[in-house]
Amino acid sequence: MAAFPLCDACRREMEDPGDRRHGYALISCPECGPAYWIEPTPHHTATGDVIAEIAQLLRQGKILAIKGTGGFHLSCLATDDALVQRLRRRMQRRTKPMAVMVPDLEWARRVCHLNTSARGELKDPSAPIVVAPKRIPELLARSIAPESPDYGLTLPSTPFRHLLMNALKEPIVVTAAKLGDEHLIFDNEEARTRLLDIADYLVLHDREIEMPSEDTVLRVQGDDVILTRRSWGEAPRPLLLSRPVPRILGLGALHRGTLALGFDRKVVLSQHIGELDQPAAEVFYRRTLAHLQRLFDFEPEHLAYDLHPDSLGQRLRQEMDLPSTGVQHHHAHVAGVMAEHGLQGPVLGLALDSAGWGEDGTLWGSEFLLGDAVQVERIEHGPCFRLPGGESAFTHPWRSAAGLIWELLGEDAAARWLGRAAPDPVAARNVLSLLRDDVDCLHSCGLGVLYDALASILGVLDRQSYDGQAPMSLERLAGSPHEIDGPALPDPEAPTLTYFAAVLEHLLVAVYSGADLAATGAWVQKAVAHWVARRAVRLARTHGVDLVLASGGCMVNAWLRHELHTTLHREGLHFFTNEAIPPNDGGIPLGQIRVAADRLARA
């Protein structure tokens, strides 16, 4: 507030010993600032009340870029489908769900099914976006979340938002003002340069945003609420550890950038930063690091980094030239659960995600790890298969499906699939050639990539435009976890490739014969989750451990999470997963700090 000197009237009040405001300089008035205004100045609003003018522009079908406390949001009426589609076209955002701010909790309960925990989270001062199952989809524009069974809702959390919702009395879109995977726009000048091609008007204020931050996101699953992005309102609130750690800086993963400071019995996890392969995101990452170091008077004595050779952490450890510990990606996932719940080993850790750099140079992601925070042994994993075209398979899941079918059922089956799924015969022949010669192929055993392939075979999408879209579409097709009909599941005690070959064969026969896709999708979801849970039970029994931990981005999958909870508790095993941190890569730095601290203690 140093940029806003007191006006004469306020200064007299503050300096008058007889005034109740004496000595209190932090209250400002319309003369002192801060202030909101609209650019370009709308000619057809003349109320002088900026809130009323904003509400009027929204009612007129305008798209606004509104500066908040963490950055800009793009907003329009959430009930006008043509308007939401116009916003999507301008943002070049095809199908990724958009968040909606509703006026009050009653509106939220009409739109979504909300359990007690979700209602409490919506009213929390941290103001998260709560992703919950649609209840009456017709209340909002279909284009808000066209391929999702859920809506992401938030309630007004600042005085400005309360006043706007009180004036408008209907829901609006509040999607982060960012282009693609770039950083969140938070500066007035950048908004003027980059957002006026998207927004009809800018709503600006004159307080500088010191540290931009996207919204925290929670997802409702049955009786659970899962944290999927820890950001505004939550970060940088420290997490309390069970024992002290040295001053360790956790540099995070290759994607979904976050970092963490470890000291005393605390870990300070940063807000969500974004995809670190973007130059602007790296600038944001470095700015966040410097900010947290100032805020907590922190100078690291040790670094913990991801083993991926292209990770930002690898470059930073060379720049900073401090003692450091490399931590394998999936070990960090498991150690994060240990740190969060104060657990010691030995444990059986399940690290289930799309991709992380494995010790053999391939992409891991369906890992059963035995050990503790110091060291783990990879004792089992899911099926490994080729991704023809490399990283393009993440965008085009039919390529992942071709690699999975090639691995489990052979070339003829893959050729038949490609004849159906490839965009043209030339593409089909090219992919077959890549698979046959193992050229331009990544090798992956990621469970998330397996979900991508299964979703593609079921025909739920042909192109993945954002991370996790294919698995989410598969969940939408299958519905919430329930008892399934159809043939018995394969024997989970069979060898891994035998089990998944049987699953894949059943799936292809069902798809080719025109069977009910929703029922088939549910059967497939159950089959994957059943294998993971039964394999965890067998390995825990074999190795004499009763602590089973699970982390990784796939742990937001409702079928997988439900099956693990149900099966492991029924078998008398103690099961833990992430609660206070995201199970995805956003929680990786906490695990890195735990591994580094335990190795230093044992050295």
N, C-alpha and C positions, 0 to 999 in steps of 0.2 A: 504493500500500500504506500510505499515511499514515493511513488510517482504521483500521488494524489494529495497535494497540500490542502489543509483545511481552509474553508472559506471563512470570512470574517465572523459570520454568525456562529459557526461551529467552534471557532477558536475562542470566542468570548465565553461560550458555555463551558468549554474544557478548562479554561483558566479561572473561572469563577468558583471560589471555595464554597459558595452557597448553592451551586447548581449540582443536581444529582449526577451530572455527567463529568464532574470535576476530575481531571487527571486521566480521563478515558478518551484516547484519541482515535480509536479504531472504528467508531461509527461515522459513516459519511452520509451526506444528503444529496439530493439531485444536483446541487451546485458544486459539491466537491467531486462528485464522481464515485465510482466508475459509472459508465453509461453504455447503454445499447443504442444502436442505430441501424438503419437499413440502407444498403447500396444495391443498385442505383436508387435514389430517392423515388419512391412510388408517387406518381402524380395524382392517382385517384384515391389516396387516403390522406385525410387531413385532420385526424382526431387529435394529434399531438401525443397520443398514448401509444408508445411503441408496441406494447403487448397487443393492444386492440388492432393495430395495423398489421402485425404478423398474423394474427388469427384471421383477419379479413383476407389477406393474400392467400393463406392456405385454403380458405373456403372457396376462393376464386379459382382453385386448381393450379396454383403456382407451386413450383419446386424451390425450396429454400435450403441454403447451406447455413446452418445455425452454429455459431461458436458457443461451446459450453465450457466446462471446467477442465476437461481433458483433451479437447480438440473439437473439430467440426463434425457435425452430423448432417446428412442430407435428409430432408424431411418433405413429406407431402401427405395429403389425406390418405389414410390406410384403408378406406372403404371404396375408393374409386379405382377399379381395375385398369382402365385405360391410362390413368395417371401413373399408377405404379409401373405399368409396362413402359411408359415414356421414360420414367426414371431409369429403368433397367437398360433401355436402349442407349441412353446418354452415358451411363456408367460402363456399358459393355459388360454387363453382369447378367448372364443368361438365366440361371436358375437358383443360384445360392440364396438361401432364405434371408429375409431382411427382418430386423427387429422392429417391434411396434411398441410405442408408449401409449398405454391406455389411461383414461382419466382417474380410475380408482380401482379398488380391489373387486368391486361388484362387476365392473366391466370385464376384468380379467377372468373371473369365475364363469361368466357367460361364454367367453371365447374358448377357454381351455379347461380341461380336467386338472384340478389342483389339489394335491394332498395337503395335509396340515403343514408339513415341512416347507412345501413350495409357497404356501400363503405367507408363512413366516419370513421366508427369504425375500419375497417381493416387498415386504414392508421394512426390511432391514435398511439401515442408513447407508450400507455399501451399495445399494441400488443396482443389484445385478440384473442381467437379462436371464430370465427363467424360461427354459425351453420345456414345454409341456404339451401333452397330446391335445389335438384340436377337439373341441366339444361341439361348437356350432360354426363350421367353417364359413358359412354364408355371411357371417357378421363382418368379415374382413375380405378385402380383394383377394381373388384366387391367386394372383401373381405374387403375393407376399411370400408364400412358401409353396410353390407349385408342385414340387416333388417330395415333399416332406409330410409326415403324419403329424408334425408338431408346429406350433408357433413359438417364437421367442418374444416374451413380453417383459416390459419393465414399467414401473410406476414413476411418476414425477418425484425427483429427489432434491432439487434445488429450488430456491424461491422463484427464479425465473420460470422453471418448468411448471411449478404449481400454478403460477399466475396464468401461464399460457393455457394449461389444461382447463383451468377454471373459466377462461374466456372462450375456449373452443368447444369443450365438452364432447369431443369425439377423438378417436385414436388417430395417431399419426405415425408414419414410418420414421425411425431414427437409426439409419444405417451409417456406419462409420464412413467418413469422407476420405476414401483412399482409392487409388486407381490400381486395380489388379492386386498384386501382392506387395505394393509399395507401402511406404510408411503412412501413418495417419497425418493428415494435414491439420496444423494447429496454429499457424501464423497468419495474420491478416493479409500480409503482402502475398504470400504464396496462395492463399485462398483467392485473392483478386486475380492472380495470374492463371490459376489452374481450375478453379471451380465455376467460373462464370460460363463456361461451355456446358456445364451440367445443370447448374442452378439458375433459375430466373432472377433470384435476388440473394444477396448475402446479408445475414444478420450478424453484426459484429459487435464486440465490446472492446474496451481499451485496457483491460488487464492482460498482461503478458502471461502466457502459460509456461511456467518454468519447466515442467516435465510432462509431456503428453502421455496419455494413457487411454487405451481402449476400455470398453466395459468388461467387467467380470461376467462370465457365462456359467450358468448351472443348468443341468438337465435332469428332469424328473423321470424316474424309472420305477414304476410301482410305488413302493413306500420309500424309495431312496431318492436322494438328490445328489447328483454327481457334479463335482466341480470340473469343468472342462477348460476354463481359462481364468487364471487368477490375475486380476489386474486392478482397475479403478475401484477404490473402496476397500480393497484387501491388501494390495502391495503398496508400500513395503512393510506391512505389519510383520514383526519378527515371529518366526516359529521357534518354540521352546524345545530344546533337546534334553535327553535324559542325562547327559554328562557334557562337560566342557570340551571344546575343540580349539586347536590353534587358529591363528588368523589365516584362514584359507579362502581363496577366491575360486569359486566354481564357475567355469567359463561357459558351461552349457553345451548344447548339441549343435549339429549342423543346421537343423531346421527348427522352426518354432522357437526363435531365440528368446532365452531368458538367461540371467546370470544370478549369482548368489554370493553373499558375504557370510562367512562363518567365523564367529568369535565368541568366547565365553561359552554360554549354553544357548546361544542364539544362532539362527540362520535367517538372513534377510534375503528373501527371494524377490527379484525385480518384477515389474509388470511385464506383460506380454510385449515383445518387441517386434516380432514378425519374421518373415523369411530372410535369413541372413545372406542369401545369394544376391540380394539387391544392394547396390552401393549406398543408397540412402538409409537402408536399415542398419548397415554397419556404422554409419555416422551416428544414428540414433542409439545404437548399442554402446558406442564409446561415450556418448553424452550421458547415458543412463549410468554407466559405470562411474564416471567422474562425479555425477550428482550424488550417488549413494555413498561414495567414499567421503565426500564432504559432509553429508548428512550424518553419518555414523562415525566420523573421524577414524576412518579405516585405512590402514596401509597393509596390504597382504604380505605374509611371510612365505606363503606357499601357494602354488596354483594346482588346480585339478582340471583336466581337459579331456575332451573326447578324442578317440583314436583315429577318427576319420581324417585322412591326410588333407582334405580340402576345408576342414572346419576352421572357423574364425579363431577358435581357441588355440589351434596349432600355431597360427601366426602371432597371436598375442603373447603366448608363452616365450616365443623367440624374442619379441620386442622387449618384454618385461625382464627377461633374464633372471628369473627366480627359481629356486628349487621347485620341482613340479612332479605331479603324478598323473600318468595316463590311465584313464578308466574306460574299459570297454562299455559301449552304449547300454547293453542289456543288463550288465552288472550294475550300472548306475540306476536303472529302473528299479531293480530289486532292492538295492541299498537305500533308495529313497523311501520305500515302504518301511524298511527296518528303522531308519532315522525317525520317520514320522511317528511310529508306534513304540519307539524305545526298545526294539527287539535285538537279541543277540542270536548268534548262530548255534548250531547249524540249522539251515532252513532249506526247503525246496522252493526255489523262486521261479515263477512263470513270467517271462518277459514276452509280451504278445503285442506286436505292432507291425507296421508295414515294412520298415527297413531301418537297419542300423549296421554300422561297419563291423563285420565279424573279424575274429582273429585270423581267419584263413583268407581274408580279402574278399569274401563274398558278402551278400546282404543277408543278415540274419533277421529273425523276427517271429519265430515260434519256439522259443527257447525254454528248456527245463534245466535250471542251473542249481547245483548242489554246493552249499558252502556257507560262507558268511560275508561280512563286509570287506574282509581282507582279500579273500580269494574265492572264486567259484570254479566249478568244473561243469562243462556243458555235457550233460548225460543223455539228452534226448532232444529232438526237434521235429517239427512237422515236415511235410514233403517239400523237397527242393526242386525247382524247375527253372527253365530258361525264360527270359523275357526278351523276345526278339525285337530288335530295334532299340534296346537299352531303355533309357528313361522315358521314351515315347510310349512305352507300355503303361506307364502310370496314367497317362492322358487317354489312351485308347485301350481299355481293358480287354477287348477282343484279342489283342496280342498276348496278354497274360494268359487268357483262356487257351489260346493255341499252344503256348508253352506247357501249360499244365496237362492238357490232353496228350501232347506229344510224350511227355515224361511218363504218364501213368497208363495210357492206352495205346500209344504207338503212332507211327506216321500216318497210316491210313485213316485212323480216327481224327487226327489233327487236320488232314486234308479235307475230310468231309465237313468238319466244323468250319474251316476257312472258306469253303465253297458257299457256306451259308452266311458267315459273319463278315468276311472281308469286303471292303467297298467295291472291289472289282477283281477279275481273275488275275490281273498282273500283280496286285498287292498280295493276293493269296499265294501265288508262286514265289514271290520275293520272300515272304515270311517263312514259307516251307524251306527255301534255300538257306536262310539264316539259321533255322533250327537244325537243318541237316548238317551244316558245316560248323555250327557253333561259332558263328561270326557275328559281331555286333550284338551279342547277347549278354545281358547281365544274368547272374545266377542268384536266385532268391529263394529263401524259405520263409518269407514274411507271411504271417497269418493275414495281415491286412491285404496283401496282394492276392492271397488265395480267395478272400472275400470278393475282391475286385473281379477275379476270373469267374467265380460262381454267379455273381450278379450279371455279368455279361452273357453267360450262357443262358440265364433265365430271361434275358432280353429286357432288363429294366432300364438300361441306358447304353448308348453307343459311344459316348464321349464323356469323360470326367472333367468337369470344368473347375472343381475345387476339391481340396483334400478331404477324403472320406465320403465323397458323394455316392460312389458305388455301394459301399457297405450300408450307408443310410438308406439307399433306395431298396436294397435287399431286405432290410428290416421293415421298411414300409410295406413291401410286398407280403412278407411273412406275418406281419402283425405282432402283437405282444406275445411273450412266451406262453404257450398253452400245450395241452396234450395233443399229440399228433395222430393222424390216421395214416394208413398206408402200410407198406411192407416194413418188416422188422429192420432195425438198424444193423449194420455189419458188426461183427464181433470186435470190440475195442481191444481185445488181447491179440488180435492178428498183427502182423508186421505193418508198420505205418503205411508203406506204399500199397500194400494189399488192401488195407482198410479204405484209403482214399480212392483207390481205383474202383472199388465197389460203389462208393458214394458217387463218383463221377459217372460211372456207367449207368446207374439208376437215373441220375439227373438227365443225361443225354437222351436216354430212351423216353423219359417223360416229356422232354421238350420236343423231340422229333415226332412223337405220337400225338401231340396236342393235348396233353394232360393239363389239369387245372394248375396254373402256375403258382397261385397263392399257397395251395396245399403242398406243392412240390418245394416252394421256397421255405416253408415252415419245416418240412422234413429235412432239408439240407442244413438249415440253421441248427436244428436239433442234433443232426449227425456230427457237425463240426464241434459244437459245444460238448457233446457227450464224449467224444474222443479225448478232448483236452482234459475234462474232469476225471474220466476213468484212468487216463494215463497218469495224471497227477496222483491219484490214490495209489496206483500200483507202485510208482516210483517212491512215494513217501514210505510205503510199507517196506519195500525192498531195502531202502537205505536207513530205515529206523528213525525217521524224523516225523514230528507231529505238527510242525509249523510250516504252513504252505502260504506263500505270498504271491500276489499277482499284480502286475502293472503293465503299462504300455497302452497305446492308443486304442487297441481293440477292447480294452476293459470298459469302454462306454457301450459296447454291444450288449443289448438287454438279454438276449438268449444265452450268451457266454457267461455273463455275470450271474444270471439266475442259476444256471446249471452248476457253476462252481460253488456258489453259496450253498445250494441245496445238497449237492452230492458230498462235499467235503464235511459239512456239519453232520450229515447223516452218518458218515463214516467215522465220526469222532475226532476229526482233525481240526486244528485251530487255523482258521483262514483269515488273512488280513489283506486289504488292498488300500489304495490311496483314498484319503478323505479330505485332508486339509490342503493338499496340493493336487494339481491335475495328474491323471495317470499317463497322459501323453508326454511329449518331449518337454513341455513347460516345467515339469518337475525334475528333470534330469540334474540340474546343478546341486540340488539337495543331496541326491545320491552320490554325486562326485565328491562332495565335501565329506560325507560319511566314510567313503572308501579311503580317501586320502588321510583322514584323521586316524582311522583304525590302523592303517599301514604305518603311519608315523609312530603311533603308540606301541606297535609291536616291534618296530625296528630296533 
